[in-house]
Amino acid sequence: MSREIDRNDILKHFAIGTVAEGYGNGHINDTYLVTMPRYILQRINTSIFRNPDQLMENIENVTAFLRERIKEDGGDFQRGTLTVVPTLEGGRYYKVDDENVFRVYRFVEGTKTIENSKTPEDLYEAGVGFGHFQKLLADFPVERLHETIKDFHHTPKRIEALRQAIREDRAGRAGSVRAEIDFALENASWAGSVVQGMEAGRIPVRVTHNDTKINNILFDQDTGKAVCVIDLDTVMPGSMLYDFGDALRIGGSTAAEDEVELDKVWFDERAFEAFAKGYLSEMREALTEDELALLPLSVKLMTYECGIRFLTDYLNGDTYFKIHREHHNLDRARNQFKLVADIAGKEGLLAKMVEAALKG
């Protein structure tokens, strides 16, 4: 457990502000609002991101690139991307000890976050925001990015981890979840589609965000337009299909990912339509035919991957994801698998929606 830190003492190393109050509700990093003027102070979770140098190098390189692209387009680079504030010594962060590593961003004024809205208008703008982010980074030299979490979306390796969890059965639970195990393994045959496409060169390796929840976009507080993509810790090489699919895994579900009443869980194709229209308004010219063809499958894939991760953790005794009740990870897995089945029945309809969005 990390020791208590005087946040105002940390701020002296950045020569900014004097007050740091809790801000936001992120699941990984501790975030504080700094006043006079306003900045964001964050403690990086080094139990997950074990190499702060590589993490912050990724963020600084990507935001610097975005800033130049936004300038070239005549946009507001102060609001269009995050700005890392260096320490007095010119560092990207300040380290107290291995568990207390702090960074500072400029606060993006005149913006708001949306925690869980699933209105077509908000999802359209989220699609615009994430699409514009990837459009601006289309020419970024992706080989310069570090892999901050190795094999994060390597679905075949996630499947192998599940098989290992089944064999080892550390918590003695495998016998009671045969239906869930069977569902996971029966769907494994198609789950390597994106990884195999990337390895074969059919699917481009791009800069990907890898955590495309709607609350990772700042929206203009007056117009509701997408302004800035935030939470860049998992920016690394990957497929845009990961970002597209994961945004709709959450945005397209009619229920929270741990809802236990499964009759409430289904995939709302209207959410797909709205997000796809926004995303493709920015990215339609940049995507390959293979990427476009796999947009519907990407949602099913990212939902499946999340489901097998929950199931794997349940079989291992709940060692990775935080749980708040008995069988929480099993509830999550069942929820995601219900969603996978519903998406599978709608893939044809989703493909038609992609076609319509491309024409529109």
DRENBARO-390250 format. One record per residue (C-alpha): residue number from 0; residue in three letters; z, y, x. Coordinates in steps of 0.05 Angstrom, whole numbers, padded with zeros to 5 digits. Each point is the difference from the previous one (the first is absolute). Layout:
REC     i    aa        w        v        u
REC   NUM   ALA        Z        Y        X
...
//
This chain:
REC     i    aa        w        v        u
REC     0   MET    00000    00000    00000
REC     1   SER   -00019    00069    00027
REC     2   ARG    00057    00048    00016
REC     3   GLU    00011    00066   -00036
REC     4   ILE   -00044    00054    00028
REC     5   ASP    00008    00076   -00007
REC     6   ARG   -00069    00019   -00028
REC     7   ASN    00008    00073    00019
REC     8   ASP    00011   -00021    00072
REC     9   ILE   -00066   -00038   -00003
REC    10   LEU   -00035    00062   -00026
REC    11   LYS    00020    00039    00062
REC    12   HIS   -00047   -00043    00040
REC    13   PHE   -00058    00025   -00044
REC    14   ALA    00023    00073   -00003
REC    15   ILE   -00007    00003   -00075
REC    16   GLY    00045    00010   -00060
REC    17   THR    00075   -00012   -00008
REC    18   VAL    00007   -00041   -00063
REC    19   ALA   -00022   -00071   -00014
REC    20   GLU    00010   -00028   -00070
REC    21   GLY   -00021   -00068   -00027
REC    22   TYR   -00072    00001   -00027
REC    23   GLY   -00044   -00049   -00036
REC    24   ASN    00011   -00075   -00011
REC    25   GLY   -00040   -00036    00053
REC    26   HIS    00016   -00074    00011
REC    27   ILE   -00005   -00001    00076
REC    28   ASN    00015    00066    00035
REC    29   ASP    00059    00048   -00013
REC    30   THR   -00029    00067   -00021
REC    31   TYR    00032    00070   -00002
REC    32   LEU   -00024    00069   -00021
REC    33   VAL    00012    00054    00052
REC    34   THR    00006    00072   -00025
REC    35   MET   -00011    00068    00032
REC    36   PRO   -00060   -00012    00003
REC    37   ARG   -00016   -00068   -00030
REC    38   TYR   -00014   -00062    00039
REC    39   ILE    00008   -00075   -00010
REC    40   LEU    00048   -00037    00047
REC    41   GLN   -00006   -00076    00000
REC    42   ARG    00037   -00055    00035
REC    43   ILE   -00051   -00054    00018
REC    44   ASN    00021   -00071   -00020
REC    45   THR   -00005   -00032    00068
REC    46   SER    00019   -00069   -00027
REC    47   ILE   -00069   -00001   -00032
REC    48   PHE   -00038    00048    00047
REC    49   ARG    00025   -00024    00067
REC    50   ASN   -00047    00042    00043
REC    51   PRO    00009    00074   -00020
REC    52   ASP   -00047    00021    00056
REC    53   GLN   -00058   -00038   -00029
REC    54   LEU    00019    00019   -00071
REC    55   MET    00001    00074    00014
REC    56   GLU   -00062   -00003    00044
REC    57   ASN   -00037   -00028   -00060
REC    58   ILE    00026    00054   -00046
REC    59   GLU   -00013    00057    00048
REC    60   ASN   -00071   -00023    00016
REC    61   VAL   -00019   -00011   -00073
REC    62   THR    00030    00066   -00024
REC    63   ALA   -00032    00039    00057
REC    64   PHE   -00068   -00031   -00018
REC    65   LEU    00011    00016   -00074
REC    66   ARG    00018    00071    00016
REC    67   GLU   -00065    00011    00037
REC    68   ARG   -00041   -00032   -00055
REC    69   ILE    00034    00043   -00053
REC    70   LYS   -00013    00063    00041
REC    71   GLU   -00074   -00019    00006
REC    72   ASP   -00003   -00008   -00076
REC    73   GLY    00033    00068   -00011
REC    74   GLY    00062   -00031   -00030
REC    75   ASP    00074    00016    00008
REC    76   PHE    00021   -00042    00059
REC    77   GLN    00073    00023   -00008
REC    78   ARG    00002   -00037   -00067
REC    79   GLY   -00053   -00052    00008
REC    80   THR    00037   -00043    00051
REC    81   LEU    00069   -00009    00029
REC    82   THR    00019    00041    00061
REC    83   VAL    00046   -00032    00052
REC    84   VAL    00049    00050    00030
REC    85   PRO    00013   -00014    00074
REC    86   THR    00068    00002    00033
REC    87   LEU    00019    00056    00048
REC    88   GLU   -00022   -00047    00056
REC    89   GLY   -00067   -00012   -00033
REC    90   GLY    00017   -00070   -00025
REC    91   ARG   -00024   -00031   -00065
REC    92   TYR    00071   -00019   -00020
REC    93   TYR    00072    00006    00023
REC    94   LYS    00039   -00063    00017
REC    95   VAL    00076   -00004   -00004
REC    96   ASP    00002   -00076    00010
REC    97   ASP   -00043   -00060   -00021
REC    98   GLU    00022    00006   -00073
REC    99   ASN   -00004    00075   -00005
REC   100   VAL   -00069    00027    00013
REC   101   PHE   -00019    00065   -00036
REC   102   ARG   -00065    00037   -00014
REC   103   VAL   -00017    00064   -00036
REC   104   TYR   -00059    00021   -00044
REC   105   ARG   -00017    00067   -00029
REC   106   PHE    00015    00001   -00074
REC   107   VAL   -00064    00004   -00042
REC   108   GLU    00015    00058   -00047
REC   109   GLY   -00023    00004   -00072
REC   110   THR   -00005   -00076   -00010
REC   111   LYS    00035   -00054   -00039
REC   112   THR    00003   -00076    00000
REC   113   ILE   -00012   -00045   -00059
REC   114   GLU    00045   -00060    00001
REC   115   ASN   -00029   -00049   -00050
REC   116   SER   -00052    00034   -00044
REC   117   LYS   -00057   -00044   -00025
REC   118   THR   -00038    00051   -00041
REC   119   PRO   -00076   -00002    00011
REC   120   GLU    00002    00072    00025
REC   121   ASP    00052   -00014    00054
REC   122   LEU   -00033   -00065    00021
REC   123   TYR   -00068    00034    00005
REC   124   GLU    00031    00053    00046
REC   125   ALA    00035   -00054    00041
REC   126   GLY   -00067   -00033    00009
REC   127   VAL   -00030    00067    00023
REC   128   GLY    00058    00010    00048
REC   129   PHE   -00003   -00067    00034
REC   130   GLY   -00076    00000   -00001
REC   131   HIS   -00003    00069    00032
REC   132   PHE    00051   -00023    00053
REC   133   GLN   -00045   -00058    00021
REC   134   LYS   -00063    00042   -00005
REC   135   LEU    00028    00051    00049
REC   136   LEU    00020   -00056    00047
REC   137   ALA   -00066   -00037   -00004
REC   138   ASP   -00019    00021    00071
REC   139   PHE    00069   -00009    00031
REC   140   PRO   -00002   -00048    00060
REC   141   VAL    00040   -00056   -00033
REC   142   GLU    00010   -00035    00067
REC   143   ARG    00049    00055    00018
REC   144   LEU    00049   -00022   -00054
REC   145   HIS    00058   -00046    00015
REC   146   GLU    00017   -00056   -00049
REC   147   THR    00070    00023   -00021
REC   148   ILE    00014   -00064   -00039
REC   149   LYS   -00039   -00058    00028
REC   150   ASP   -00044   -00040   -00049
REC   151   PHE    00027    00041   -00058
REC   152   HIS   -00057   -00019   -00047
REC   153   HIS   -00025   -00063    00034
REC   154   THR    00003   -00041   -00064
REC   155   PRO   -00016   -00068    00032
REC   156   LYS    00060    00009    00046
REC   157   ARG    00042    00018   -00061
REC   158   ILE   -00022   -00065   -00032
REC   159   GLU    00018   -00039    00062
REC   160   ALA    00069    00033   -00001
REC   161   LEU    00007   -00024   -00071
REC   162   ARG   -00020   -00071    00019
REC   163   GLN    00052    00001    00055
REC   164   ALA    00053    00025   -00048
REC   165   ILE   -00017   -00057   -00047
REC   166   ARG    00005   -00052    00056
REC   167   GLU    00066    00028    00027
REC   168   ASP    00031    00015   -00069
REC   169   ARG    00058    00035    00034
REC   170   ALA    00035    00020   -00065
REC   171   GLY   -00014   -00066   -00036
REC   172   ARG   -00040    00035   -00054
REC   173   ALA   -00070   -00030    00006
REC   174   GLY    00013   -00055   -00051
REC   175   SER    00016    00050   -00055
REC   176   VAL   -00062    00043    00009
REC   177   ARG   -00056   -00050    00002
REC   178   ALA   -00041    00037   -00052
REC   179   GLU    00002    00064    00042
REC   180   ILE   -00016   -00038    00064
REC   181   ASP   -00058   -00035   -00034
REC   182   PHE   -00028    00066   -00026
REC   183   ALA    00004    00032    00069
REC   184   LEU   -00034   -00058    00035
REC   185   GLU   -00054   -00009   -00053
REC   186   ASN   -00021    00072    00012
REC   187   ALA    00000   -00003    00075
REC   188   SER   -00074   -00019    00004
REC   189   TRP   -00026    00070   -00014
REC   190   ALA    00057    00040    00031
REC   191   GLY   -00031    00004    00069
REC   192   SER   -00062    00037   -00025
REC   193   VAL    00015    00068    00031
REC   194   VAL    00027   -00026    00066
REC   195   GLN   -00060   -00046    00008
REC   196   GLY   -00047    00057   -00017
REC   197   MET    00031    00044    00053
REC   198   GLU   -00002   -00055    00052
REC   199   ALA   -00074   -00012   -00015
REC   200   GLY   -00016    00075    00003
REC   201   ARG   -00021    00004   -00073
REC   202   ILE    00059    00044   -00019
REC   203   PRO    00012    00061    00044
REC   204   VAL    00066    00011    00035
REC   205   ARG    00024    00069   -00022
REC   206   VAL    00061    00044    00003
REC   207   THR    00045   -00025   -00056
REC   208   HIS    00065    00028   -00029
REC   209   ASN    00029   -00067   -00024
REC   210   ASP    00050    00029   -00049
REC   211   THR   -00042    00034   -00054
REC   212   LYS    00053    00011   -00053
REC   213   ILE   -00011    00062   -00042
REC   214   ASN    00064    00030    00028
REC   215   ASN   -00032    00002    00069
REC   216   ILE   -00044    00057   -00022
REC   217   LEU    00021    00072   -00007
REC   218   PHE   -00030    00034   -00061
REC   219   ASP   -00008    00075   -00011
REC   220   GLN    00058    00020   -00045
REC   221   ASP   -00044    00046   -00042
REC   222   THR   -00068   -00035   -00005
REC   223   GLY    00021   -00073    00009
REC   224   LYS   -00055   -00010    00052
REC   225   ALA    00012   -00046    00058
REC   226   VAL    00017    00040    00062
REC   227   CYS    00027   -00044    00056
REC   228   VAL    00011   -00073    00016
REC   229   ILE    00069   -00013    00029
REC   230   ASP    00042   -00058    00028
REC   231   LEU   -00047   -00017    00057
REC   232   ASP    00044   -00051    00036
REC   233   THR   -00046   -00058   -00018
REC   234   VAL   -00065    00034    00018
REC   235   MET   -00038   -00050    00042
REC   236   PRO   -00066   -00038    00004
REC   237   GLY   -00019   -00040   -00061
REC   238   SER   -00045   -00003   -00061
REC   239   MET   -00005    00054   -00053
REC   240   LEU    00005   -00058   -00049
REC   241   TYR    00074   -00005    00018
REC   242   ASP    00012    00072   -00021
REC   243   PHE   -00042   -00003   -00063
REC   244   GLY    00031   -00066   -00022
REC   245   ASP    00072    00018    00015
REC   246   ALA   -00005    00066   -00037
REC   247   LEU   -00020   -00037   -00063
REC   248   ARG    00048   -00058    00010
REC   249   ILE    00053    00051   -00018
REC   250   GLY   -00040    00052   -00039
REC   251   GLY   -00035   -00051   -00044
REC   252   SER    00060   -00041   -00020
REC   253   THR    00031    00013   -00068
REC   254   ALA    00069   -00017    00026
REC   255   ALA    00045    00006    00061
REC   256   GLU   -00012   -00053    00053
REC   257   ASP    00067   -00034   -00016
REC   258   GLU   -00007    00000   -00076
REC   259   VAL    00025   -00068   -00024
REC   260   GLU   -00030    00002   -00070
REC   261   LEU   -00070   -00023    00021
REC   262   ASP   -00032    00015   -00067
REC   263   LYS    00008    00073    00020
REC   264   VAL   -00039   -00011    00064
REC   265   TRP   -00075    00008   -00001
REC   266   PHE   -00054    00040    00036
REC   267   ASP   -00024    00064   -00032
REC   268   GLU   -00075    00005    00013
REC   269   ARG    00002    00073   -00021
REC   270   ALA    00042    00015    00062
REC   271   PHE   -00052   -00035    00043
REC   272   GLU   -00055    00041   -00032
REC   273   ALA    00036    00067    00012
REC   274   PHE    00020   -00015    00072
REC   275   ALA   -00069   -00029    00018
REC   276   LYS   -00035    00062   -00028
REC   277   GLY    00044    00045    00043
REC   278   TYR   -00005   -00042    00062
REC   279   LEU   -00075   -00010   -00004
REC   280   SER   -00012    00074   -00012
REC   281   GLU    00020    00007    00073
REC   282   MET   -00020   -00066    00031
REC   283   ARG   -00062   -00026   -00036
REC   284   GLU   -00047    00020    00057
REC   285   ALA    00044   -00029    00054
REC   286   LEU    00012   -00070   -00028
REC   287   THR   -00043   -00060    00015
REC   288   GLU   -00028   -00047   -00053
REC   289   ASP    00051   -00053    00020
REC   290   GLU    00058    00048   -00008
REC   291   LEU   -00025    00023   -00068
REC   292   ALA   -00009   -00071   -00024
REC   293   LEU    00071   -00018    00020
REC   294   LEU    00036    00059   -00034
REC   295   PRO    00021   -00041   -00061
REC   296   LEU    00022   -00059    00043
REC   297   SER    00040    00046    00045
REC   298   VAL    00049    00015   -00056
REC   299   LYS    00010   -00074   -00013
REC   300   LEU    00006   -00013    00074
REC   301   MET    00054    00051    00015
REC   302   THR    00039   -00022   -00061
REC   303   TYR   -00005   -00073    00022
REC   304   GLU    00021    00018    00070
REC   305   CYS    00061    00037   -00024
REC   306   GLY    00018   -00058   -00046
REC   307   ILE   -00002   -00052    00055
REC   308   ARG    00042    00045    00044
REC   309   PHE    00053    00003   -00054
REC   310   LEU   -00004   -00075   -00009
REC   311   THR    00005   -00013    00075
REC   312   ASP    00061    00044    00005
REC   313   TYR    00032   -00036   -00059
REC   314   LEU   -00011   -00068    00033
REC   315   ASN    00028    00027    00065
REC   316   GLY    00064    00024   -00033
REC   317   ASP   -00016    00073   -00014
REC   318   THR    00000    00023    00073
REC   319   TYR   -00053    00056   -00002
REC   320   PHE   -00003    00037   -00067
REC   321   LYS    00062    00033   -00028
REC   322   ILE    00024   -00035   -00063
REC   323   HIS    00045    00028   -00055
REC   324   ARG    00012   -00063   -00040
REC   325   GLU   -00004   -00075    00006
REC   326   HIS   -00072   -00026    00002
REC   327   HIS   -00027    00071    00006
REC   328   ASN   -00056   -00020    00048
REC   329   LEU   -00019   -00058   -00046
REC   330   ASP   -00004    00048   -00058
REC   331   ARG   -00045    00045    00042
REC   332   ALA   -00045   -00058    00020
REC   333   ARG   -00008   -00023   -00073
REC   334   ASN   -00016    00071   -00020
REC   335   GLN   -00054    00008    00052
REC   336   PHE   -00031   -00068   -00015
REC   337   LYS   -00004    00018   -00074
REC   338   LEU   -00037    00062    00021
REC   339   VAL   -00047   -00039    00045
REC   340   ALA   -00019   -00046   -00058
REC   341   ASP   -00014    00059   -00045
REC   342   ILE   -00042    00036    00052
REC   343   ALA   -00040   -00064    00012
REC   344   GLY   -00021    00000   -00073
REC   345   LYS   -00024    00072    00004
REC   346   GLU   -00039    00000    00065
REC   347   GLY   -00067    00003   -00035
REC   348   LEU    00022    00060   -00041
REC   349   LEU    00027    00035    00062
REC   350   ALA   -00066   -00011    00036
REC   351   LYS   -00037    00035   -00057
REC   352   MET    00049    00058    00006
REC   353   VAL   -00017    00006    00074
REC   354   GLU   -00074    00002   -00017
REC   355   ALA    00012    00054   -00052
REC   356   ALA    00042    00041    00048
REC   357   LEU   -00055   -00003    00052
REC   358   LYS   -00051    00026   -00049
REC   359   GLY    00046    00055   -00025
//
